[in-house]
Amino acid sequence: MSSVETVSALERRLNASIPQQAIIGEVAARLKHIGRTAKIAGFRPGKIPNKVLEQYYGVQAHQEALGEALQRSFAEAAQVNNLKVAGYPEFDVKTADLKAETIEYSATFEVYPEIEVGSLAGESLERTTYALSDTDVDNTVETLRKQRSVFVAVDRAAQSEDQVNVDFTGKLNGEIFQGGEAKDYPVQIGVGRMLPEFEAAIIGMKVGETKSFDMTFPETYHGKDVAGKEVTFTITLNKVEAPKLPELDAEFAMSVGIPDGDVSRLTAEIRVNLQRELDRRLKVRNKDVAMDALLKVTQFDVPKSLVDWEAKSLMQQALRDMEQRGMKAGAMQLPLDLFKVQATKRVKLGLILAEVVKKHDLQAKPGQIKALIQDYAQSFDEPEQVIRWYAAEPKRMQEVENLALEENVVAWVMSQAKVTDKVAVFSELMGNA
């Protein structure tokens, strides 16, 4: 027999017992297994008497058998009492004599919450949209050309995007400060490697010209000696080079991966790739809107054990990311509290999505999963290999299925709420991953 107490909103305590008879047979089996390889002075492995094995390994075998018996008994009681257990139980053996005929124990654990997804009818959501234009494609082509530009000397005043060579001297209170002097120093105007005031002073200067000006360093400047202070710079311009873009021709097309140099094919591929990336970013943004809406209208207590697991998973991922960036994470232990807020949100969303999918039959369809894989595969040189790679591993297929499921949930949320479309700014949308 077993009984269940309610400790808190999600915490329960199961009180139950295990007959010693359920453990004895398992103890004997474990001792027999241990005896095959155990090494005890005076006996050959496999020939050790049971009494001797009991003497040396009896406590270990009994504890292991009891542990498994507790797990079995708890699982059976949870099923009988229709308990949806979240996480692992914490066992407390009440019987002092572990060889007693009956062993009483309690198990404290959490259960999954009852989730009632709130109504979305009163929620106003903003769905981000964007239609790719010819201008976007042309601008991307220009960006590729700029990335492959070369600098050539010009006989004119310096302007934005030029690459210049300067000598400069910076003085604080009449004295040259550390790092405030350089000869033949290259500066590309407009890329932000120098302070804006410094670059602005160069614009309009001609080769051979010298110019002095005052400027104030930001309070947050890394050089503490001059941070927040006014200094005087003297600049001499030695050289001005302007960017020269490559022609949009077959040679350029081949340089960016078009084997036959077909410029029209280059433009077409850029359009396809831009559209694919645009769609991905729109999905991410609108998914966030939909998930936040679900979190807003659905309130419930979250099992602490699930949050702790998720926080530990996030912490381990953070450590792996640090190592991949060259940092020596090693045995570093980041505080779990750093990840609790994110972990709580992820657990809540997981539980909400499971409820929404089940209640509204939003499971991913095989054709939907296949289409997602095929679309993703098109960005590779050999799409069929990518498709086979996914099909070869159930875990990979499950990841795609989860993406399809999320898309279904997002579509459902948008169908339930009051939705207004907002056209994004292309540069802003594509500027963030």
Secondary structure, DSSP 8 states (H G I E B T S, - for coil): --EEEE-SSSEEEEEEEEETHHHHHHHHHHHHHHHTT---TTS-TT---HHHHHHHHHHHHHHHHHHHHHHHHHHHHHHHTT--EEEEEEEEE--S-TTSSEEEEEEEEEE---------TT-EEEEEE----HHHHHHHHHHHHHHT-EEEE-SS---TT-EEEEEEEEEETTEEEEEEEEEEEEEETTSSSS-HHHHHHHTT--TT-EEEEEEE--TT-S-TTTTT-EEEEEEEEEEEEEEE---SSHHHHHHTT-TT--HHHHHHHHHHHHHHHHHHHHHHHHHHHHHHHHHHH------HHHHHHHHHHHHHHHHHHHHHTT---TT----THHHHHHHHHHHHHHHHHHHHHHHHT----HHHHHHHHHHHHTTSS-HHHHHHHHHT-HHHHHHHHHHHHHHHHHHHHHHHSEEEEEE--HHHHHT--
